[in-house]
Each structure stands twice: as structure tokens, then as C-alpha cells.
């Protein structure tokens, strides 16, 4: 099973900057014009395909959830080589699907983390999230100033990289595939953008949302001159509960401390739950670490916004609490109990 993070030699929680840095290093290392290793082409393909998935927050989120069954994973190789290499496949020299079309720019995506409580996981609800975003300069409309033909690609939008085994056609680095560069800077902005300012978005927290889930808010990222506005990605952090532990499939766990006599004789207990306390009876002779189940008293199972939810269970785990300090009377009773157990 291919691990895209391992391909780029990065950790699963790597930042976008770390992903891009690793890709640039490895792409240079395995590029056919540079490397002399026999499997250079395959490694270059693998690194490039991994980067195509992990550089996009939405594709990365799908890959993190579904792994090799995700659509981005299955299509990464085809998408990458169908759009970058020539018409004859990886080793073709033709114009390929790019043809004469120009590369469409996309605004920068924004990712932020938002903390939710167990109560929000249980009930859902709408929240207002404030984030910072740059907007297009009203003076130059985001162009950055007066533009002219790109001196690098001569207005073609592309650069051609030729090697002994392959020919690569990629968007021009200098103009980002637009064919034009700024010849006279706008005096009211930097690169066509205003300073980052606060924006507010209404975000629906779905019941059962899980820690680490990412949600895409299309078109809420940074805009770009003559291109598609980027997206906003909201990464959910679930704040740990004071007494309840979250388990898979909506289940929750509460560890209840009991005394030795309660284990031996049984007891009626009050244990905390998500919506108040529950009465639990433990029978005589209960064993340490034994669990009891309160069906349907757990969290909702995430259903991607649909209205029908399945709830998990609340598990009650019995734990023996050993007293740290004993008075003389207590010690005498314990000694007699020990004699009885040995004698019995």
C-alpha cells in the first residue's frame, strides 16, 4: 500500500510549507535530466503524483480519510501525467492535453483550526468563525500593476523541459502560466493584494463531527486576478471532556472508581453522562475493569450532514480505588480479612 507521506519523506501532520519544500528537493533529485539512477522516471512520477494530492487540502483530507480508496489517490497519476506530459504518455513529445490553452490561476487556499466541545458534537449547531484574508486591491483590481508579455515564456504560458528520456510541458514559473508579468508596480498594494483583514463566515457544525476532520468552504479563500478564488478549509479540533473519553463509532467511556467492598457486595452508582447522570447497579462479585453498557447514550455517528443519526453507547468501566491512608481500625479489619482469605 503506497503511503504518500512516506513517498515525500514527511510526517502526516506536515505543513504545506514542509510539503512543498520536500517536493522541490525530491523532484530535483529524481528529475531525469539530473539523476542517473535506473528507476528515476518512476520515482519522479511517484513524487509528483504524491505532491498533486497532498498540496491540495481537499484532496489531502479525502486521502487521509479513505487512503488508497480515495478518488484523489486513484486519479493522481492519470491527472498529473494527463495534464503535464506530452500526448504519447510519460515519454511522448507532443503538445498533450495542454494544447494552446492557458493555465488558469487559483487563489491561495486558507486553512484554520476550530475547536468544538462535546456538547457541540452531541447537538451540532451554527457558529461564526473569524479568519484573516487578503483581498484584491481596488486600484489595480488585483493585477499588481501594468502588465506586459512574460520575458521567460514569451507569452506562451509554458516552459518545456527536455531530457534524454522524456519531455515535460509545465506552466511557466515566472508568470504562473498566465503569459504576462508586471512591468510597472501598483503604488497602492503589494502584488495586487490589500493587507489581511478579518472576515466572518457562518459554519454549520454537524452532529458527531470527529477530531481532525476537514471541511471545505468553496470560494472563501483568497481571490486572484483573472482566476478562481481559493477555498477555506476548517479543521476540527474536539476539546477533550473532563470525565468522558471518546471512542470510535460514537461510543464514550467513563471509568468509575469503586471500593473493594462495593465490588464484593455490589452497589448502586451515579455516573455522569452527556446529558446528566445515570444510575448504574453493579452486582455483587463484579470484577475489576469489567464494563457495563448504556445503549444509545453515546455521541451521534457522523453522517456528513444528513438528518438521521445513529448514537453510540456509553461504556462504564469499573476500576478499583485503593485508599492511600488507613487508620488503625481500618488496618485491623483488613488484617482480619486477610487471615480469613488465607484460612479459607
C-alpha positions, 0 to 999 in steps of 0.5 A: 500500500503506497503511503504518500507521506512516506513517498515525500519523506514527511510526517502526516501532520506536515505543513504545506510549507514542509510539503512543498519544500520536500517536493522541490528537493525530491523532484530535483533529485529524481528529475531525469535530466539530473539523476542517473539512477535506473528507476528515476522516471518512476520515482519522479512520477511517484513524487509528483503524483504524491505532491498533486494530492497532498498540496491540495487540502481537499484532496489531502483530507479525502486521502487521509480519510479513505487512503488508497480508496480515495478518488484523489489517490486513484486519479493522481497519476492519470491527472498529473501525467494527463495534464503535464506530459506530452500526448504519447504518455510519460515519454511522448513529445507532443503538445498533450492535453495542454494544447494552446490553452492557458493555465488558469490561476487559483487563489491561495487556499486558507486553512484554520483550526476550530475547536468544538466541545462535546456538547457541540458534537452531541447537538451540532449547531451554527457558529461564526468563525473569524479568519484573516484574508487578503483581498484584491486591491481596488486600484489595480483590481488585483493585477499588481500593476501594468502588465506586459508579455512574460520575458521567460515564456514569451507569452506562451504560458509554458516552459518545456523541459527536455531530457534524454528520456522524456519531455515535460510541458509545465506552466511557466514559473515566472508568470504562473502560466498566465503569459504576462508579468508586471512591468510597472508596480501598483503604488497602492498594494503589494502584488495586487493584494490589500493587507489581511483583514478579518472576515466572518463566515457562518459554519454549520457544525454537524452532529458527531463531527470527529477530531481532525476532520476537514471541511471545505468552504468553496470560494472563501479563500483568497481571490486572484486576478483573472482566476478562481478564488481559493477555498477555506478549509476548517479543521476540527479540533474536539476539546477533550471532556473532563470525565468522558473519553471518546471512542470510535463509532460514537461510543464514550467511556467513563471509568468509575472508581469503586471500593473493594467492598462495593465490588464484593457486595455490589452497589448502586452508582451515579455516573455522569453522562452527556446529558446528566447522570445515570444510575448504574447497579453493579452486582455483587462479585463484579470484577475489576475493569469489567464494563457495563453498557448504556445503549444509545447514550453515546455521541451521534455517528457522523453522517456528513450532514444528513438528518438521521443519526445513529448514537453510540453507547456509553461504556462504564468501566469499573476500576478499583480505588485503593485508599492511600491512608488507613487508620488503625481500625481500618488496618485491623479489619483488613488484617482480619480479612486477610487471615480469613482469605488465607484460612479459607 
